[in-house]
């Protein structure tokens, strides 16, 4: 199957890069929440990292920033969970997929073309099907925490432009 042809994929901005260190899981969640508050309908977020790197922890914060009232879980076995919030969230996890053709039955095109935020953990198997306009987040454990590397391409780059991670990272979350 060929890559998804998405009209939102026209690259108008070659990329914006940000990096931040999170000393603990709470900081990782707060960074996710900060980005969630900046999300716009139609945004695609791809999360990369080894097992235990903090992908689902980050996703918890992103969901809080989208004002999703329930706690989210990783959809490892369900593959896709949908959540209602300020902007709907389709949270996907492709860890258990063995071949790209397994994506054909999931209907991911509907989510990628939709008005919600699509968040995909373990997206490597689907990269040739992803639109160019997206935010890629690589989470890497370091000695005293984890490093989050953000790269935004296409229209998604505007979400990272002007995002001051240092000030957002220190904001406290009320959990409301």
LODREN-486270 format. One record per residue: x, y, z of N, C-alpha, C in turn; residue number from 1. Coordinates in steps of 0.05 Angstrom, whole numbers, plus 5000, padded with zeros to 4 digits. Layout:
# residues N
> X; Y; Z; X; Y; Z; X; Y; Z; NUM
...
This chain:
# residues 176
> 5017; 4976; 5000; 5000; 5000; 5000; 5018; 5025; 5000; 1
> 5010; 5045; 4986; 5025; 5069; 4984; 5021; 5087; 5009; 2
> 5037; 5106; 5013; 5035; 5124; 5035; 5008; 5139; 5033; 3
> 4998; 5147; 5056; 4973; 5162; 5057; 4977; 5189; 5044; 4
> 4960; 5196; 5026; 4961; 5222; 5014; 4944; 5242; 5030; 5
> 4957; 5259; 5045; 4944; 5277; 5063; 4949; 5305; 5054; 6
> 4927; 5321; 5049; 4931; 5348; 5040; 4945; 5366; 5061; 7
> 4945; 5358; 5086; 4958; 5373; 5107; 4989; 5368; 5106; 8
> 4998; 5350; 5089; 5026; 5342; 5090; 5045; 5360; 5074; 9
> 5035; 5380; 5061; 5053; 5398; 5046; 5071; 5412; 5066; 10
> 5097; 5409; 5062; 5116; 5421; 5080; 5119; 5451; 5074; 11
> 5112; 5467; 5093; 5116; 5496; 5090; 5138; 5506; 5108; 12
> 5145; 5489; 5127; 5166; 5496; 5146; 5183; 5470; 5149; 13
> 5209; 5471; 5143; 5225; 5447; 5143; 5229; 5434; 5170; 14
> 5223; 5448; 5192; 5226; 5435; 5218; 5235; 5454; 5239; 15
> 5225; 5448; 5263; 5232; 5463; 5287; 5241; 5442; 5307; 16
> 5263; 5447; 5321; 5273; 5428; 5340; 5275; 5440; 5368; 17
> 5267; 5425; 5388; 5270; 5433; 5416; 5280; 5409; 5432; 18
> 5294; 5414; 5453; 5304; 5392; 5471; 5301; 5401; 5500; 19
> 5293; 5383; 5517; 5290; 5389; 5545; 5297; 5364; 5561; 20
> 5308; 5369; 5585; 5314; 5347; 5603; 5292; 5346; 5624; 21
> 5282; 5323; 5630; 5262; 5319; 5651; 5274; 5301; 5673; 22
> 5278; 5312; 5697; 5291; 5297; 5718; 5274; 5275; 5730; 23
> 5248; 5275; 5726; 5231; 5255; 5738; 5205; 5252; 5722; 24
> 5189; 5231; 5728; 5164; 5227; 5712; 5145; 5251; 5714; 25
> 5144; 5265; 5737; 5126; 5288; 5740; 5134; 5310; 5720; 26
> 5159; 5314; 5717; 5169; 5334; 5698; 5161; 5326; 5669; 27
> 5163; 5300; 5663; 5156; 5290; 5637; 5126; 5295; 5632; 28
> 5109; 5290; 5652; 5081; 5295; 5649; 5075; 5325; 5645; 29
> 5089; 5342; 5660; 5085; 5371; 5657; 5092; 5381; 5630; 30
> 5114; 5370; 5618; 5121; 5378; 5591; 5100; 5369; 5572; 31
> 5090; 5345; 5575; 5068; 5335; 5558; 5043; 5353; 5561; 32
> 5036; 5361; 5586; 5013; 5378; 5590; 5017; 5405; 5577; 33
> 5041; 5416; 5578; 5046; 5442; 5565; 5042; 5440; 5535; 34
> 5052; 5418; 5523; 5048; 5415; 5494; 5019; 5410; 5488; 35
> 5005; 5395; 5505; 4976; 5390; 5501; 4960; 5415; 5500; 36
> 4968; 5435; 5517; 4953; 5461; 5517; 4957; 5476; 5490; 37
> 4978; 5470; 5476; 4984; 5483; 5450; 4973; 5468; 5426; 38
> 4963; 5444; 5430; 4953; 5427; 5408; 4930; 5440; 5394; 39
> 4929; 5435; 5368; 4907; 5444; 5350; 4894; 5420; 5337; 40
> 4869; 5422; 5329; 4857; 5399; 5315; 4873; 5391; 5290; 41
> 4875; 5365; 5286; 4890; 5354; 5264; 4919; 5349; 5268; 42
> 4929; 5353; 5293; 4957; 5349; 5299; 4964; 5320; 5302; 43
> 4986; 5312; 5291; 4997; 5285; 5293; 5022; 5286; 5311; 44
> 5022; 5269; 5332; 5046; 5267; 5350; 5055; 5238; 5350; 45
> 5081; 5235; 5344; 5093; 5208; 5343; 5113; 5206; 5366; 46
> 5110; 5186; 5383; 5127; 5182; 5407; 5146; 5158; 5402; 47
> 5172; 5164; 5404; 5192; 5143; 5401; 5207; 5140; 5427; 48
> 5215; 5115; 5434; 5231; 5110; 5457; 5229; 5081; 5465; 49
> 5249; 5071; 5479; 5250; 5044; 5488; 5228; 5038; 5508; 50
> 5224; 5013; 5515; 5206; 5006; 5536; 5214; 5020; 5562; 51
> 5195; 5032; 5575; 5201; 5046; 5600; 5213; 5073; 5597; 52
> 5215; 5084; 5573; 5228; 5110; 5569; 5211; 5133; 5579; 53
> 5184; 5129; 5580; 5167; 5150; 5590; 5146; 5159; 5569; 54
> 5141; 5143; 5549; 5122; 5151; 5528; 5094; 5154; 5539; 55
> 5085; 5134; 5555; 5058; 5136; 5566; 5056; 5157; 5587; 56
> 5077; 5162; 5602; 5078; 5183; 5622; 5074; 5210; 5608; 57
> 5088; 5214; 5586; 5085; 5238; 5570; 5056; 5240; 5559; 58
> 5045; 5218; 5550; 5018; 5218; 5539; 4998; 5226; 5561; 59
> 5002; 5218; 5586; 4984; 5227; 5608; 4983; 5257; 5609; 60
> 5007; 5270; 5608; 5008; 5299; 5610; 4995; 5312; 5585; 61
> 5000; 5301; 5562; 4988; 5312; 5537; 4958; 5311; 5540; 62
> 4947; 5289; 5550; 4918; 5286; 5553; 4907; 5307; 5573; 63
> 4922; 5312; 5594; 4914; 5332; 5613; 4913; 5360; 5600; 64
> 4933; 5366; 5583; 4933; 5391; 5569; 4910; 5393; 5549; 65
> 4899; 5371; 5540; 4876; 5371; 5522; 4850; 5370; 5538; 66
> 4852; 5372; 5564; 4829; 5373; 5582; 4812; 5348; 5581; 67
> 4826; 5325; 5579; 4812; 5299; 5579; 4808; 5292; 5609; 68
> 4783; 5288; 5617; 4777; 5286; 5646; 4784; 5259; 5658; 69
> 4790; 5239; 5642; 4796; 5212; 5652; 4826; 5206; 5649; 70
> 4835; 5188; 5666; 4863; 5178; 5664; 4865; 5161; 5640; 71
> 4886; 5164; 5625; 4890; 5148; 5601; 4909; 5125; 5606; 72
> 4906; 5104; 5591; 4924; 5081; 5593; 4936; 5076; 5565; 73
> 4958; 5062; 5564; 4970; 5056; 5539; 4953; 5035; 5525; 74
> 4947; 5040; 5499; 4930; 5021; 5484; 4945; 4998; 5472; 75
> 4964; 4987; 5486; 4981; 4966; 5475; 4965; 4942; 5464; 76
> 4945; 4934; 5478; 4929; 4910; 5469; 4905; 4918; 5452; 77
> 4894; 4942; 5457; 4871; 4951; 5442; 4879; 4965; 5416; 78
> 4904; 4974; 5415; 4916; 4989; 5392; 4907; 5017; 5390; 79
> 4881; 5023; 5395; 4871; 5051; 5394; 4851; 5056; 5416; 80
> 4855; 5077; 5431; 4835; 5087; 5450; 4827; 5115; 5441; 81
> 4802; 5122; 5443; 4792; 5149; 5437; 4784; 5162; 5463; 82
> 4791; 5188; 5465; 4785; 5203; 5489; 4772; 5230; 5481; 83
> 4753; 5239; 5496; 4740; 5264; 5492; 4752; 5285; 5510; 84
> 4757; 5309; 5499; 4768; 5331; 5514; 4764; 5357; 5498; 85
> 4779; 5377; 5505; 4778; 5402; 5490; 4781; 5397; 5460; 86
> 4799; 5379; 5454; 4803; 5368; 5427; 4803; 5338; 5431; 87
> 4789; 5322; 5414; 4789; 5293; 5417; 4818; 5282; 5413; 88
> 4824; 5261; 5428; 4850; 5248; 5425; 4846; 5219; 5417; 89
> 4860; 5211; 5395; 4862; 5183; 5387; 4890; 5174; 5395; 90
> 4892; 5157; 5416; 4917; 5148; 5427; 4922; 5120; 5416; 91
> 4943; 5116; 5400; 4949; 5091; 5388; 4976; 5080; 5397; 92
> 4978; 5054; 5396; 5003; 5041; 5404; 5008; 5018; 5384; 93
> 5030; 5020; 5368; 5035; 5000; 5348; 5056; 4980; 5356; 94
> 5062; 4978; 5382; 5083; 4960; 5391; 5078; 4931; 5383; 95
> 5053; 4922; 5384; 5047; 4894; 5379; 5044; 4887; 5349; 96
> 5045; 4907; 5332; 5042; 4902; 5303; 5068; 4889; 5292; 97
> 5065; 4870; 5274; 5089; 4856; 5264; 5095; 4864; 5235; 98
> 5075; 4875; 5220; 5080; 4882; 5192; 5063; 4906; 5185; 99
> 5072; 4923; 5167; 5057; 4947; 5159; 5029; 4941; 5149; 100
> 5025; 4918; 5136; 4998; 4913; 5126; 4977; 4909; 5148; 101
> 4986; 4904; 5173; 4967; 4902; 5195; 4953; 4929; 5201; 102
> 4965; 4950; 5191; 4953; 4977; 5194; 4927; 4980; 5177; 103
> 4925; 4964; 5156; 4903; 4967; 5138; 4875; 4965; 5151; 104
> 4873; 4948; 5171; 4847; 4944; 5184; 4841; 4964; 5206; 105
> 4860; 4981; 5213; 4856; 4999; 5236; 4841; 5025; 5229; 106
> 4841; 5032; 5203; 4828; 5057; 5195; 4842; 5082; 5205; 107
> 4869; 5081; 5206; 4884; 5104; 5216; 4880; 5129; 5199; 108
> 4875; 5125; 5173; 4871; 5147; 5155; 4849; 5166; 5165; 109
> 4828; 5155; 5176; 4806; 5171; 5187; 4815; 5189; 5210; 110
> 4833; 5178; 5226; 4843; 5194; 5248; 4862; 5216; 5238; 111
> 4880; 5208; 5220; 4900; 5227; 5209; 4886; 5250; 5194; 112
> 4864; 5244; 5182; 4849; 5265; 5167; 4828; 5278; 5184; 113
> 4826; 5271; 5209; 4804; 5281; 5227; 4811; 5307; 5241; 114
> 4793; 5315; 5258; 4796; 5340; 5273; 4807; 5337; 5301; 115
> 4816; 5314; 5308; 4827; 5310; 5334; 4857; 5310; 5334; 116
> 4869; 5304; 5357; 4898; 5300; 5359; 4902; 5269; 5357; 117
> 4921; 5261; 5341; 4929; 5233; 5339; 4956; 5230; 5351; 118
> 4958; 5212; 5372; 4983; 5207; 5386; 4989; 5177; 5382; 119
> 5013; 5172; 5371; 5021; 5144; 5365; 5047; 5137; 5379; 120
> 5045; 5117; 5397; 5069; 5106; 5410; 5079; 5083; 5391; 121
> 5105; 5080; 5390; 5117; 5059; 5373; 5109; 5062; 5344; 122
> 5112; 5085; 5331; 5103; 5090; 5304; 5121; 5079; 5282; 123
> 5144; 5068; 5289; 5164; 5060; 5269; 5153; 5044; 5246; 124
> 5136; 5025; 5251; 5125; 5008; 5230; 5108; 5023; 5210; 125
> 5099; 5046; 5217; 5080; 5061; 5200; 5092; 5087; 5188; 126
> 5118; 5091; 5190; 5129; 5117; 5182; 5125; 5123; 5153; 127
> 5124; 5103; 5135; 5120; 5109; 5107; 5091; 5117; 5101; 128
> 5073; 5115; 5121; 5045; 5122; 5118; 5038; 5148; 5133; 129
> 5057; 5160; 5146; 5052; 5184; 5162; 5054; 5209; 5145; 130
> 5036; 5228; 5149; 5038; 5254; 5135; 5063; 5269; 5144; 131
> 5073; 5287; 5127; 5097; 5302; 5133; 5092; 5321; 5156; 132
> 5068; 5332; 5159; 5062; 5351; 5180; 5057; 5335; 5206; 133
> 5077; 5337; 5224; 5076; 5321; 5249; 5097; 5331; 5269; 134
> 5093; 5322; 5293; 5112; 5327; 5315; 5123; 5300; 5323; 135
> 5150; 5297; 5321; 5163; 5273; 5330; 5176; 5278; 5357; 136
> 5172; 5260; 5376; 5184; 5264; 5402; 5200; 5238; 5409; 137
> 5225; 5242; 5414; 5243; 5220; 5421; 5250; 5223; 5450; 138
> 5244; 5202; 5466; 5249; 5202; 5494; 5271; 5182; 5500; 139
> 5293; 5193; 5512; 5316; 5177; 5517; 5324; 5179; 5546; 140
> 5326; 5156; 5561; 5335; 5157; 5588; 5364; 5167; 5590; 141
> 5369; 5183; 5611; 5396; 5192; 5617; 5401; 5186; 5646; 142
> 5425; 5191; 5655; 5433; 5183; 5682; 5414; 5192; 5704; 143
> 5404; 5216; 5703; 5388; 5227; 5724; 5360; 5234; 5715; 144
> 5350; 5222; 5693; 5323; 5229; 5683; 5321; 5220; 5655; 145
> 5308; 5237; 5638; 5305; 5230; 5610; 5306; 5256; 5593; 146
> 5315; 5253; 5569; 5317; 5274; 5549; 5294; 5272; 5530; 147
> 5280; 5294; 5525; 5258; 5294; 5506; 5267; 5312; 5483; 148
> 5268; 5301; 5459; 5276; 5315; 5435; 5251; 5318; 5417; 149
> 5244; 5342; 5411; 5220; 5348; 5396; 5229; 5358; 5368; 150
> 5217; 5347; 5347; 5222; 5357; 5320; 5195; 5359; 5307; 151
> 5188; 5383; 5297; 5162; 5387; 5284; 5167; 5394; 5255; 152
> 5151; 5382; 5237; 5153; 5386; 5209; 5127; 5397; 5198; 153
> 5129; 5412; 5176; 5106; 5422; 5162; 5090; 5442; 5180; 154
> 5064; 5441; 5177; 5047; 5460; 5192; 5049; 5456; 5222; 155
> 5057; 5432; 5231; 5059; 5426; 5260; 5082; 5442; 5272; 156
> 5101; 5452; 5256; 5123; 5467; 5267; 5114; 5493; 5282; 157
> 5091; 5504; 5274; 5082; 5528; 5288; 5075; 5522; 5317; 158
> 5069; 5497; 5324; 5063; 5491; 5352; 5088; 5491; 5370; 159
> 5111; 5487; 5358; 5136; 5488; 5374; 5149; 5515; 5373; 160
> 5144; 5530; 5352; 5155; 5557; 5350; 5146; 5574; 5373; 161
> 5164; 5586; 5388; 5156; 5603; 5410; 5149; 5588; 5435; 162
> 5151; 5562; 5435; 5145; 5547; 5459; 5169; 5548; 5478; 163
> 5166; 5560; 5501; 5188; 5563; 5520; 5187; 5540; 5539; 164
> 5201; 5519; 5534; 5200; 5495; 5550; 5210; 5500; 5579; 165
> 5229; 5517; 5582; 5240; 5522; 5609; 5219; 5534; 5627; 166
> 5204; 5554; 5618; 5183; 5566; 5635; 5159; 5547; 5638; 167
> 5152; 5533; 5616; 5129; 5515; 5618; 5135; 5491; 5636; 168
> 5160; 5482; 5636; 5168; 5458; 5651; 5165; 5463; 5681; 169
> 5169; 5488; 5690; 5168; 5494; 5718; 5141; 5500; 5728; 170
> 5121; 5502; 5710; 5093; 5508; 5719; 5083; 5484; 5735; 171
> 5068; 5490; 5755; 5056; 5469; 5771; 5030; 5461; 5759; 172
> 5024; 5435; 5762; 4998; 5424; 5752; 4980; 5420; 5776; 173
> 4955; 5429; 5773; 4936; 5426; 5795; 4922; 5399; 5794; 174
> 4923; 5386; 5771; 4910; 5361; 5768; 4880; 5363; 5765; 175
> 4870; 5388; 5762; 4841; 5392; 5759; 4831; 5384; 5732; 176
